[in-house]
Amino acid sequence: MHLIACLALLGSIAHAGLFTHRSSQGEWVQPAVERDYTLPKGWLQIQLAADSKGSTAARDSSGALAPWDDGTHWRYSQLWLNIDQGFSQRVSIYAHLPMVHAWLRSTAGADTSTFALGDVHTGLWYQPWLEGAWAGALQLDLKAPSGVEWPSDFIGGSGNTGGFLTGTGITNLGAHLHLRRTLGTVAALRAQLGYVRKFPAVVGYVIEADGFGNGWLNAGDEIQAGLEAQVQLGDRLALAGMARYSHRGIYRIGVSGQKPTSLELEDIPGSAGDFVDAGLSVGFAPSHNWEFGLGATAQLLGSDTRLFAHLGLEEYSPQPGLCLDLRGAYRW
């Protein structure tokens, strides 16, 4: 309902001067398969996107599904406000802000939930060449911690597990290479390869044993790869199928060393892992200004997801399940 209301609000002011086309703007490419990775110069896009995943099982050390007790259900939902700006013909900048709702129902029927800000992503796209069958782009993404890194809504610090974390407390810097090959005006193949550096930090959910404060977490760097096949059904409708792979490095925890600039970190056995997701999506663009979409994604393969499950950290321990998403965007 929030998504529909916000889109209706955007529509009610679409005829105002702020939302009119300007002569300095680049031309918009309507068919989705032919679009560049960057927005045309001068275009601004505001998107509201919602996704929700339900799970009734975790993955054990061998990656096999381990069902929870009857009546136990986990749901992780996000509402995103995504703002993208065509800074120049070859450069776009963006800010993506999530609100997270984490909810668990236990066997006894008790509900535990948290609704708070998640980690915010900002970044840019750079596409060196345009208007060709082949296209390539570089994406730089900075994920900043939201500060919501205590397993409690209000009080009790890390010893209180009356809620879930919606932020990791860790800063990520990702570099991603994207490639696209169009097949006439009816189809496109896209590929992505990325590396995410996760910087060690003191976080609220790691406690120094017999110490006086919180400990360090090195979340392990991540390698990402993806493939997508897209088919254009007329100018307004596009279908896509995707597969996504990620490898997470080993997690390490510890304390500050004897020297002020040193860290003493220990590996967490079994914390490294590999995950494979696959999904389908459909996009509908009734005009240059409006676009809507929906999709579904499922985790096909995965490693142990129990390590951070009790904290609700889906970035670290993505639980198996079907994720549904809905999105709507207005651009001008």
N, C-alpha and C positions, 0 to 999 in steps of 0.2 A: 504493500500500500504506500509506503514511503517513496518507493521508486516511481510509482504512477503519479503521485501528487507532485513530486518535484518536476517530472517531465511535463505535466500539465502547466505548472507555473512557468517553465521555460517557454512553452507554446503561447501562453497568454501575453508575453512581452516580445515575441519574435518580430513584431512589426515596428518596434521602437528603433530609433536611429542607430543605437549601439549594435544592433543585430543586422544591419543592412550591408550589402556587398560594397566593397570599396575598390576603386579603380586600380589601386596599387597591389591588390591581391593576385596571387597566381590562379590559374584555372584549376577547377576541381575535376578529377577523373572519376566518373560515375561507376563503371564496372569495378567490382572489388578485386578481380584477378589482375587488373592492370595498374592498380594503385602503387605508388611508391611507398617506401617505409616512412618518409617524412611527410608532414602536412605541407600543402602548398604555402608559399610565403604569405604571411598576413592572416592566415586562418587560425581561429581559436575553436577548440572542441572541448565541451564539457560532457562527460559521460558519468552516468550512475550505473553501477554494476553490483549485482548481488550473487553470491554463491553459497551453497550449503551442502555439507556432506554428512551423512549418517553412517555409523559403524556399530557393529555388534560383535566384533572380533578384533584381536591384535595379531601380530606376526611374532612367532617365537624365534629362537636363535638360528633355526634352519630356514626361516622365511615362510614357514607353513602357517596357515590360518589357525589361530587358537581361539575358539569362541568363548565369550564371556559367559557368566552365569545367566540363566534365563531372567529376563526382565531388565538387564543392564543395557543401556543404550547411550552412545556418545554422539553428539552433534556439534559440528563446528561450522559457523556461518560468518560471512564477512559482507559488509556493505561498503563499497568503494566509491569515493569521489575522485574521478580522474580528470585532470586538466592538462590539455596538450596545446602547444602554441607553435605555429609555423614561423620560426624566427627568421629564416631566410629560405631560399628555394631548396637548399641542401641540408639545412639544420632545423631540427625540431627540439623543443625542450618540454619537459613534463614534470608534474607532481601528482603522485597517487597516494591518497590518504584513506586507510581502512578503519572502519569500526568493527570490532570483533565480538561475537557472541559465542561463548563456549558453554556447553550444557551437558550434564551427565545425570542420567537417572539410574539409580542403583537397584539391586535386586529387591530391596525393601521398599522401593517406590519413592525414596527421598530424592529430591532434585537439588543439584548444586550447579550454579551458573554464574558467569561473569560477563558483563558487557562494558567494554572500554576501548580506548584507542589502541590500534596496533602499530607496528613499525611502519614508518612513512618512507616511500620511495621517491627520489627525484633523479633526474638524469637527462640525457640528450641522445638524439639520433643524428648521425652524419651519413649522408648518402652522396658519394663523390660523383656518380653519373646518373642521368635521368633519361626517361623516354626510350628505353630499349628493351629487347626481349630478355636480356640479362640485367639484373640489378643486384647491387651489394650495398650493405650498410653496416656501420659500426654503432653499437649501442653501449653507452656507459651508464651504469646504474649505481646510485648510492642509496643504501638502506640505513636510515638513522634510527636508533632505538627510541621508543616512545617514553620510556621511563616506567612503564607498567610492568615491572619485573618481579613482583612479590606474589607468592601464592596466597594472597588474601586480598579482599576488596578494600579494607580500610586499616586494620590494625593487626598486630601479632607478628609482623615480619615473616621471614621464611619458615618459621615454625608453625604457622597457621595455614592449614590447607583447606580453609573454608571457601576457596575460590580458585580460579585458574589464571595463568599468565596470559596476557595478550601481547606482550612484547618480550623480545629475547634479551635485551640489554647489550646486544652485540652490534657493532657497525660492520656492514658488508660493502665491498666495492666490487662490482662485476663488470667485466668486459665481454661483449658478445658480438660475434660476427654472423650476419644474416645474408643469405643468398636467395634469389628468386629467379625462376625461369618460367616465362609465360609461354603457353602453347596456343598461339593465335589469340583470340579474344574469348576463348571458352574455358581455359583451364590454366592453372599455375601450380608449380612445385616450389616449395619453400624449405630451406634448411637453416638450422641455427646451431652454433657451437659457442659455448661460453665458459668462462672461468670466474668463480666468485671467491674473492679473498675475504676471509672472516677474521677480523682483528681481535686478539685476546683482550678481555676486559674483566674488571671486577663486577660481579653480578649479585643480585640479592638472593638468588636461590642456591648459591654455593656457600657453605659455611666452613670456616677453618676449624678443624678439630682441635680442641683445647686452645683455641686462639681468641682473638679479640675483635674479629670482624669477618667480613665476607671474603670469599676466596675468588680465585681467578678461573675463568673458563676460556679455553681455546676450542672453539666449536668445529675446527677442521674445515679446510677449504672444500669447495664443491666444483665439480665438472658437470656441465649440462650440455645436452644435445637434443635436437628435435627435428622432426620431419612433418610436413603438412602438404596434403594434396587438396586443391581447391577447384571447384567446378562452378562456372557461371551459368545460371539458368535465366537468360534475359538480362536486361540492364539492372534489375532491382534485386534479384534473388541469387544468393550464392551458398553452396554447400561445401563443407570442408571436413576432412578426416585427419587426425593428427596422432603422432606417437612421440613420447617424451621420455628421455633417460636422464638420470642424475646419479652421480657417485659422490657420497659424502665421506670426507676423510675422517680419521680417528679423532675422537673427542678427548681432551686432556683437561684435568683440573689440578689445582695446586695453590700455592701461597707465594708471597714475595720471598725471595731468597735472602741470604745473609747480606748481600750487597744491595744498595738501593735500586740499582738498575737491573737486577737479575730476577728471574722467575724460576721456581722449582715446580715443574708440572709432571704429572704422571698420566700415562695412557689409561683410558677406560676400556677394558677388554670387551671386544665384540661391538664396539660403538660405530665403527665404519660400516658403510652399507651402500647398496645399489637399489634403485627403484625405477620401475617402468610403468608409465601411464599411457592410456590411449583414450581417444574421445572423438565425438562428432559434434558439429555445430552448424547452425544455419543463420545467415544474416539477411536482413531485408532492409533496403534503403529506398523508401518511397520518394525521396527527393535528395538534392545535394545537401540539404541541411539536416535531415533526420536519418537516423539509422538505428535499427533494433536487431537483437540477436538472442539466441538461446542455445544452450549446449549441454552436454553430459560427458563426464570424464570418469574413468574407473582405473584403479590401481591394479595392474595385471600381475606384477612381481614386486617383491620388496624384501628388505632385510628386517632385522629385529626392530619392532616399533614400541617396545616396552620401556625403554630407558627414560624418556621424558614424558611418557603418557600421563602420569599422575599430575604433571604440571600443566598439561594442555598445550604444550609447545608443538604445534603441527609442523613448523618449519624444520624441527629437528627429528621428530618422530611422527611422520605422516601416517595416520591410521588408514587401513584399507576400507574401501567403501565407495559408493557411487556419489559423485559430486555433480549437482545441477547448478547451472548459472543462467542468469537473465541480465541483459544489459540494454541500455538505451542511451543514445548520444544526440546532442544538438551541436551543430557547428555553423560558423558564419565567418 
